[in-house]
Structures are given as structure tokens and as C-alpha cells.
Amino acid sequence: MFYRKLFFSILLGLCVTSSLNAKELLGAGATFPYPLYSKMFDEYYKKTGVKVNYQSIGSGGGQKQLQAKTVDFGGSDEFISDEAMKEFKANLVHIPTCLGAVAISYNLPGNPQLQFTPDVLVDIFLGKITNWNDQKIKQLNPKISLPNMPITVARRSDGSGTTAIFSDYLSKVSQEWATKVGKGKSLNFPVGLGGKGNEGVTAVIKQTPGSIGYIEMIYAVQNKLPMAGIKNLSGKFVIPSLESVSQAAKSDIPADTRVSITNSKVGYPISGLTWILVYQEQAYNNRSLEEAKSTVKLLKWMITQGQNFSKPLGYAPLPKDAQKKAENLIKTIQFNSKPISIN
């Protein structure tokens, strides 16, 4: 009888442990890092048995779901400003996970390698340059026979961190853009066809001859779309790549990691960080300590072992400085005002 009780006690303990290890975490947000997150979360499940269900709905949607506290974390390519933080009524921690590039892709006969200066790019997305054989585009690409074809702008229709990065860049290089359109996740574009998510804009570009749009680099690579070279502050035309994105990140990153790296002097000028957002205080909505620990363990893995999956999927891994600051931020996450130990 004693051994039978002992057996069932051990079995019960194993079941409880298994239940805790099989915890499912819910996340939603940015489509920008979705290909990377899909790989990371699949590998994490194989390693730990913890399933991570991530909905690729755009940074705006992820922020709304986190604010409503219906997910464990949000994904965002836009950091939350001090003013916007008030809407969450609690402190958020920004954990950077990788760096990416917003590529300018297009659909032209033969898909030649084009290059743009900031002013010409702005005029295209403002609807001031409307044809591919416009003199301003021809001057930048003298060796290319540009077609007499109308330009169709492809842009996001949903709240998007990719839009936030792109419009942040355009606002830095053009006072006219900053005044007329501005920067942010959701904007009233003067022209263009909308697509939902990076997937949607990619589809618009592929299906529309004469189109041009902004998408995360990996979507251009996977769909074999050309990527334009963009002139940076040093006067060099740079095509997005792992190397050029990493170069753009060679700037001072603050302790809270909330920083814009667009319009850089070196590297590709439309680059950005992407973050996982979590509440610093995890004791909310009847969350358990185990749920909080599962979230913290996932974050720690993503910025360490998870970084190994960045380069193969077209993302630049975190620089060591950013990784160290991310580790420090994870240590500030609490449960009932006490540090969360995951050892």
C-alpha cells in the first residue's frame, strides 16, 4: 500500500510538472518579425514543451490586445512613447529581439536594380511623381530603360510598426512629409492601394505591374522581389542586407532600448528594432507565478539561444550592447513587486 501511494504521488507530481511545462503563451502583434518568431517558437516548443501562439496582426493590434490584457505579450516595431504608456496604466518593458530593414520593393518589367534619394522616395509616396519614366527617377538610374507606366503605391491598411519605421524615416528626411502625413502606425496616405500586414502589401506588389511599396526585407527575399538602394546620410546608395542593417544599429542604445535608428549615417537608412512588450508587473488578471515565469523564460531564451535563428531568416541579431540591456530589462520584471527567479 505504501509503494502504491508513493507511485501515485510521483505520478501526480509528474503530471503537475508536465502541465506547467506545457503552458501555452499567447502573443500578438508585428508582422515584421513573424517569419523569425514562427521559427523561434517552433524550436522553443521542441526544446521546452511550451507552446507559443503568436497572431501576426500588426503592431497596432498587438498593442491593443496587450492593453486589453488578453495576451501574455505584444509584438511591436514601434516603441511606446511616455504619453502612450499612460493608456496602459502600468509600466511596460521593451525587450528588443532583432533588427530588420524596411525594403522598398517594386514590380517592373525585368525588375532592374533601382536606387532612390530620400526626396524622390518622398515625392513618390506623396503622389507627386506618378510615372516611372519621370525625369527625377531617370536621373538617378541613367543606365536603366524605365517604362512609360503609371506608378501604383502599395502601403499598409492596418496599424503597423513597419509603417511607423518607414514614416519615421520619411518624416526625418522631409519636412513636407512630416507636416502633411506625419509618422505613426496608422496614417492617411495621400495615394496608394492598401494591404493588410507585410503579407498583404507583398501581394499587392506582386499582383500589380508598376507598383512600389514598403515591406520587411525577408518578405522581399522570400518572394524574389527587387529591393532598391536608398541614399543614406553619408551619400551612399545602400541596399538592405544583414550587414547594412547591423551597421545602422551602431548607435547609442538607451537603457530602456526605446530608440529610432532610421536615417543613419552608415548602413541602410530604413532600419529598425522590433520589440516584445510585456507588463513589468506580472501579477494582474489572476496570473499565476508560473505564468509569469514562463513568460520570462521565453524572453530570456529569445535574446540568447533564439538569436541563432536570426541570420538564416534575414534578420540582424541583437548587437551585444542591446542584448545586455535586454537582459537587464528582463531582470526588472516582477511578480507582486518581487523579482522573478527562473533558475
C-alpha positions as a Python dict, from the first residue, in 0.01 Angstrom:
ca = {
    (1, 'M'): (0, 0, 0),
    (2, 'F'): (286, 239, 87),
    (3, 'Y'): (455, 186, -251),
    (4, 'R'): (124, 224, -432),
    (5, 'K'): (66, 562, -263),
    (6, 'L'): (424, 662, -337),
    (7, 'F'): (376, 566, -704),
    (8, 'F'): (62, 778, -739),
    (9, 'S'): (227, 1069, -556),
    (10, 'I'): (518, 1063, -801),
    (11, 'L'): (278, 1028, -1096),
    (12, 'L'): (73, 1324, -973),
    (13, 'G'): (391, 1529, -937),
    (14, 'L'): (497, 1442, -1291),
    (15, 'C'): (154, 1539, -1423),
    (16, 'V'): (166, 1876, -1246),
    (17, 'T'): (520, 1940, -1376),
    (18, 'S'): (412, 1836, -1726),
    (19, 'S'): (112, 2070, -1704),
    (20, 'L'): (338, 2359, -1606),
    (21, 'N'): (587, 2281, -1883),
    (22, 'A'): (306, 2254, -2140),
    (23, 'K'): (182, 2603, -2058),
    (24, 'E'): (65, 2789, -2366),
    (25, 'L'): (168, 3152, -2401),
    (26, 'L'): (-31, 3392, -2616),
    (27, 'G'): (118, 3678, -2813),
    (28, 'A'): (4, 3907, -3092),
    (29, 'G'): (139, 4193, -3297),
    (30, 'A'): (404, 4283, -3552),
    (31, 'T'): (412, 4106, -3887),
    (32, 'F'): (765, 4244, -3942),
    (33, 'P'): (935, 3966, -3734),
    (34, 'Y'): (670, 3698, -3792),
    (35, 'P'): (888, 3463, -4004),
    (36, 'L'): (1154, 3473, -3732),
    (37, 'Y'): (908, 3433, -3445),
    (38, 'S'): (746, 3134, -3617),
    (39, 'K'): (1082, 2959, -3628),
    (40, 'M'): (1179, 3064, -3276),
    (41, 'F'): (852, 2949, -3120),
    (42, 'D'): (859, 2617, -3307),
    (43, 'E'): (1211, 2548, -3178),
    (44, 'Y'): (1117, 2662, -2828),
    (45, 'Y'): (826, 2418, -2821),
    (46, 'K'): (1056, 2132, -2926),
    (47, 'K'): (1302, 2229, -2654),
    (48, 'T'): (1065, 2302, -2363),
    (49, 'G'): (718, 2173, -2446),
    (50, 'V'): (584, 2526, -2404),
    (51, 'K'): (361, 2628, -2693),
    (52, 'V'): (368, 2992, -2802),
    (53, 'N'): (66, 3100, -3005),
    (54, 'Y'): (153, 3424, -3188),
    (55, 'Q'): (-101, 3609, -3402),
    (56, 'S'): (58, 3817, -3679),
    (57, 'I'): (-193, 4105, -3677),
    (58, 'G'): (28, 4415, -3691),
    (59, 'S'): (191, 4621, -3416),
    (60, 'G'): (-122, 4826, -3357),
    (61, 'G'): (-332, 4516, -3299),
    (62, 'G'): (-71, 4367, -3068),
    (63, 'Q'): (-58, 4682, -2859),
    (64, 'K'): (-439, 4685, -2828),
    (65, 'Q'): (-453, 4322, -2719),
    (66, 'L'): (-178, 4378, -2461),
    (67, 'Q'): (-363, 4684, -2332),
    (68, 'A'): (-678, 4470, -2302),
    (69, 'K'): (-464, 4208, -2124),
    (70, 'T'): (-585, 3927, -2350),
    (71, 'V'): (-230, 3817, -2439),
    (72, 'D'): (87, 3745, -2244),
    (73, 'F'): (294, 3973, -2466),
    (74, 'G'): (268, 4205, -2762),
    (75, 'G'): (498, 4233, -3063),
    (76, 'S'): (575, 4584, -3189),
    (77, 'D'): (812, 4754, -3432),
    (78, 'E'): (723, 5085, -3271),
    (79, 'F'): (825, 5166, -2916),
    (80, 'I'): (562, 5306, -2680),
    (81, 'S'): (610, 5675, -2603),
    (82, 'D'): (581, 5812, -2250),
    (83, 'E'): (247, 5968, -2343),
    (84, 'A'): (109, 5648, -2495),
    (85, 'M'): (232, 5449, -2193),
    (86, 'K'): (-35, 5623, -1984),
    (87, 'E'): (-304, 5437, -2178),
    (88, 'F'): (-170, 5106, -2045),
    (89, 'K'): (-198, 5233, -1685),
    (90, 'A'): (113, 5033, -1597),
    (91, 'N'): (481, 5015, -1685),
    (92, 'L'): (575, 4826, -1999),
    (93, 'V'): (914, 4668, -2060),
    (94, 'H'): (1052, 4673, -2416),
    (95, 'I'): (1261, 4366, -2497),
    (96, 'P'): (1436, 4400, -2835),
    (97, 'T'): (1454, 4073, -3026),
    (98, 'C'): (1628, 4155, -3355),
    (99, 'L'): (1680, 4421, -3621),
    (100, 'G'): (1526, 4437, -3964),
    (101, 'A'): (1502, 4655, -4270),
    (102, 'V'): (1201, 4809, -4441),
    (103, 'A'): (1275, 4741, -4806),
    (104, 'I'): (1142, 4944, -5098),
    (105, 'S'): (1022, 4684, -5347),
    (106, 'Y'): (860, 4725, -5687),
    (107, 'N'): (716, 4540, -5986),
    (108, 'L'): (865, 4646, -6320),
    (109, 'P'): (949, 4458, -6643),
    (110, 'G'): (1275, 4275, -6575),
    (111, 'N'): (1281, 4417, -6221),
    (112, 'P'): (1601, 4623, -6266),
    (113, 'Q'): (1812, 4733, -5967),
    (114, 'L'): (1690, 5085, -5890),
    (115, 'Q'): (1816, 5350, -5650),
    (116, 'F'): (1635, 5640, -5486),
    (117, 'T'): (1727, 5954, -5297),
    (118, 'P'): (1511, 6045, -4998),
    (119, 'D'): (1342, 6337, -5179),
    (120, 'V'): (1239, 6123, -5478),
    (121, 'L'): (1108, 5849, -5246),
    (122, 'V'): (901, 6108, -5058),
    (123, 'D'): (758, 6250, -5382),
    (124, 'I'): (654, 5902, -5496),
    (125, 'F'): (467, 5827, -5173),
    (126, 'L'): (314, 6176, -5168),
    (127, 'G'): (179, 6111, -5516),
    (128, 'K'): (381, 6393, -5674),
    (129, 'I'): (578, 6157, -5901),
    (130, 'T'): (324, 5945, -6084),
    (131, 'N'): (509, 5776, -6372),
    (132, 'W'): (813, 5550, -6385),
    (133, 'N'): (980, 5748, -6663),
    (134, 'D'): (970, 6069, -6459),
    (135, 'Q'): (1288, 6270, -6511),
    (136, 'K'): (1380, 6260, -6142),
    (137, 'I'): (1380, 5879, -6138),
    (138, 'K'): (1564, 5863, -6471),
    (139, 'Q'): (1843, 6090, -6345),
    (140, 'L'): (1909, 5852, -6057),
    (141, 'N'): (1902, 5546, -6283),
    (142, 'P'): (2057, 5662, -6614),
    (143, 'K'): (2157, 5315, -6736),
    (144, 'I'): (1807, 5170, -6695),
    (145, 'S'): (1532, 5193, -6955),
    (146, 'L'): (1236, 5292, -6742),
    (147, 'P'): (889, 5219, -6885),
    (148, 'N'): (618, 5474, -6954),
    (149, 'M'): (400, 5322, -6686),
    (150, 'P'): (194, 5476, -6405),
    (151, 'I'): (319, 5424, -6050),
    (152, 'T'): (90, 5245, -5806),
    (153, 'V'): (187, 5292, -5442),
    (154, 'A'): (133, 4991, -5214),
    (155, 'R'): (103, 5064, -4842),
    (156, 'R'): (-40, 4921, -4522),
    (157, 'S'): (-411, 4937, -4444),
    (158, 'D'): (-373, 4826, -4080),
    (159, 'G'): (-192, 4969, -3777),
    (160, 'S'): (167, 4877, -3849),
    (161, 'G'): (510, 4905, -3694),
    (162, 'T'): (653, 4874, -4044),
    (163, 'T'): (461, 5190, -4132),
    (164, 'A'): (591, 5352, -3813),
    (165, 'I'): (953, 5283, -3913),
    (166, 'F'): (901, 5393, -4274),
    (167, 'S'): (712, 5710, -4183),
    (168, 'D'): (965, 5791, -3911),
    (169, 'Y'): (1232, 5786, -4181),
    (170, 'L'): (1027, 5996, -4425),
    (171, 'S'): (950, 6250, -4151),
    (172, 'K'): (1322, 6286, -4077),
    (173, 'V'): (1418, 6348, -4440),
    (174, 'S'): (1119, 6564, -4542),
    (175, 'Q'): (951, 6849, -4360),
    (176, 'E'): (668, 6829, -4614),
    (177, 'W'): (601, 6464, -4525),
    (178, 'A'): (626, 6541, -4153),
    (179, 'T'): (370, 6821, -4190),
    (180, 'K'): (126, 6664, -4436),
    (181, 'V'): (132, 6298, -4332),
    (182, 'G'): (347, 6256, -4021),
    (183, 'K'): (466, 5937, -3857),
    (184, 'G'): (296, 5655, -3674),
    (185, 'K'): (135, 5312, -3708),
    (186, 'S'): (-177, 5430, -3892),
    (187, 'L'): (-162, 5716, -4142),
    (188, 'N'): (-375, 5878, -4408),
    (189, 'F'): (-159, 5818, -4713),
    (190, 'P'): (-225, 6060, -4999),
    (191, 'V'): (-219, 5776, -5255),
    (192, 'G'): (-197, 5401, -5281),
    (193, 'L'): (-356, 5059, -5252),
    (194, 'G'): (-372, 4914, -4900),
    (195, 'G'): (-271, 4567, -4794),
    (196, 'K'): (-309, 4406, -4452),
    (197, 'G'): (20, 4307, -4296),
    (198, 'N'): (352, 4271, -4473),
    (199, 'E'): (191, 3973, -4644),
    (200, 'G'): (-85, 4192, -4788),
    (201, 'V'): (145, 4465, -4921),
    (202, 'T'): (373, 4199, -5072),
    (203, 'A'): (72, 4053, -5252),
    (204, 'V'): (-27, 4396, -5388),
    (205, 'I'): (325, 4450, -5525),
    (206, 'K'): (342, 4104, -5686),
    (207, 'Q'): (-2, 4134, -5845),
    (208, 'T'): (23, 4495, -5967),
    (209, 'P'): (259, 4584, -6253),
    (210, 'G'): (411, 4929, -6195),
    (211, 'S'): (368, 4912, -5818),
    (212, 'I'): (609, 5017, -5544),
    (213, 'G'): (573, 4960, -5172),
    (214, 'Y'): (747, 4915, -4839),
    (215, 'I'): (781, 4570, -4680),
    (216, 'E'): (1010, 4394, -4436),
    (217, 'M'): (1322, 4270, -4611),
    (218, 'I'): (1255, 3899, -4556),
    (219, 'Y'): (923, 3928, -4741),
    (220, 'A'): (1106, 4073, -5042),
    (221, 'V'): (1369, 3798, -5027),
    (222, 'Q'): (1118, 3514, -4990),
    (223, 'N'): (904, 3646, -5277),
    (224, 'K'): (1204, 3726, -5500),
    (225, 'L'): (1112, 4093, -5522),
    (226, 'P'): (1382, 4354, -5601),
    (227, 'M'): (1496, 4593, -5330),
    (228, 'A'): (1600, 4949, -5410),
    (229, 'G'): (1920, 5112, -5291),
    (230, 'I'): (1844, 5414, -5071),
    (231, 'K'): (2086, 5704, -5028),
    (232, 'N'): (2195, 5742, -4664),
    (233, 'L'): (2334, 6043, -4481),
    (234, 'S'): (2686, 5964, -4599),
    (235, 'G'): (2572, 5991, -4960),
    (236, 'K'): (2596, 5618, -5036),
    (237, 'F'): (2321, 5417, -5202),
    (238, 'V'): (2268, 5114, -4979),
    (239, 'I'): (2063, 4802, -5046),
    (240, 'P'): (1911, 4633, -4739),
    (241, 'S'): (2113, 4336, -4610),
    (242, 'L'): (2214, 4184, -4278),
    (243, 'E'): (2539, 4378, -4288),
    (244, 'S'): (2385, 4715, -4377),
    (245, 'V'): (2116, 4677, -4108),
    (246, 'S'): (2377, 4589, -3845),
    (247, 'Q'): (2578, 4896, -3944),
    (248, 'A'): (2273, 5118, -3897),
    (249, 'A'): (2241, 4989, -3540),
    (250, 'K'): (2585, 5115, -3443),
    (251, 'S'): (2443, 5395, -3234),
    (252, 'D'): (2390, 5453, -2864),
    (253, 'I'): (2100, 5241, -2743),
    (254, 'P'): (1943, 5373, -2421),
    (255, 'A'): (1889, 5155, -2115),
    (256, 'D'): (1518, 5115, -2195),
    (257, 'T'): (1607, 5032, -2561),
    (258, 'R'): (1340, 5270, -2695),
    (259, 'V'): (1526, 5422, -2988),
    (260, 'S'): (1486, 5500, -3358),
    (261, 'I'): (1777, 5410, -3588),
    (262, 'T'): (1633, 5542, -3916),
    (263, 'N'): (1821, 5790, -4138),
    (264, 'S'): (2158, 5662, -4018),
    (265, 'K'): (2493, 5792, -4142),
    (266, 'V'): (2614, 5441, -4212),
    (267, 'G'): (2433, 5133, -4327),
    (268, 'Y'): (2079, 5105, -4462),
    (269, 'P'): (1876, 5410, -4354),
    (270, 'I'): (1530, 5248, -4315),
    (271, 'S'): (1621, 5001, -4042),
    (272, 'G'): (1464, 4940, -3704),
    (273, 'L'): (1449, 4732, -3390),
    (274, 'T'): (1149, 4518, -3309),
    (275, 'W'): (1036, 4451, -2952),
    (276, 'I'): (837, 4216, -2735),
    (277, 'L'): (627, 4422, -2493),
    (278, 'V'): (529, 4290, -2151),
    (279, 'Y'): (399, 4439, -1830),
    (280, 'Q'): (674, 4496, -1577),
    (281, 'E'): (439, 4383, -1300),
    (282, 'Q'): (315, 4039, -1398),
    (283, 'A'): (65, 3991, -1114),
    (284, 'Y'): (-250, 4100, -1297),
    (285, 'N'): (-573, 3938, -1417),
    (286, 'N'): (-523, 3647, -1179),
    (287, 'R'): (-200, 3547, -1350),
    (288, 'S'): (-3, 3284, -1161),
    (289, 'L'): (364, 3300, -1073),
    (290, 'E'): (422, 3006, -1310),
    (291, 'E'): (269, 3201, -1599),
    (292, 'A'): (496, 3493, -1521),
    (293, 'K'): (799, 3263, -1502),
    (294, 'S'): (707, 3103, -1836),
    (295, 'T'): (694, 3446, -1997),
    (296, 'V'): (1030, 3550, -1852),
    (297, 'K'): (1194, 3221, -1953),
    (298, 'L'): (1072, 3269, -2310),
    (299, 'L'): (1210, 3624, -2325),
    (300, 'K'): (1548, 3515, -2188),
    (301, 'W'): (1569, 3235, -2446),
    (302, 'M'): (1472, 3466, -2736),
    (303, 'I'): (1755, 3712, -2669),
    (304, 'T'): (2014, 3438, -2615),
    (305, 'Q'): (1975, 3099, -2785),
    (306, 'G'): (1694, 3228, -3007),
    (307, 'Q'): (1933, 3473, -3173),
    (308, 'N'): (2087, 3181, -3363),
    (309, 'F'): (1784, 3177, -3594),
    (310, 'S'): (1802, 3546, -3691),
    (311, 'K'): (2059, 3549, -3972),
    (312, 'P'): (1929, 3242, -4161),
    (313, 'L'): (1591, 3416, -4187),
    (314, 'G'): (1722, 3756, -4297),
    (315, 'Y'): (1721, 3941, -3964),
    (316, 'A'): (2020, 4101, -3796),
    (317, 'P'): (2077, 3958, -3446),
    (318, 'L'): (2095, 4190, -3148),
    (319, 'P'): (2428, 4370, -3103),
    (320, 'K'): (2598, 4271, -2776),
    (321, 'D'): (2517, 4607, -2619),
    (322, 'A'): (2146, 4572, -2699),
    (323, 'Q'): (2147, 4211, -2578),
    (324, 'K'): (2299, 4312, -2244),
    (325, 'K'): (2043, 4588, -2199),
    (326, 'A'): (1764, 4345, -2284),
    (327, 'E'): (1892, 4106, -2015),
    (328, 'N'): (1894, 4389, -1762),
    (329, 'L'): (1536, 4481, -1854),
    (330, 'I'): (1418, 4122, -1813),
    (331, 'K'): (1559, 4127, -1459),
    (332, 'T'): (1324, 4418, -1375),
    (333, 'I'): (1011, 4212, -1446),
    (334, 'Q'): (828, 4140, -1118),
    (335, 'F'): (552, 3939, -960),
    (336, 'N'): (384, 4108, -665),
    (337, 'S'): (670, 4359, -660),
    (338, 'K'): (931, 4083, -621),
    (339, 'P'): (1194, 3981, -880),
    (340, 'I'): (1108, 3668, -1076),
    (341, 'S'): (1365, 3392, -1032),
    (342, 'I'): (1386, 3145, -1322),
    (343, 'N'): (1688, 2945, -1204),
}
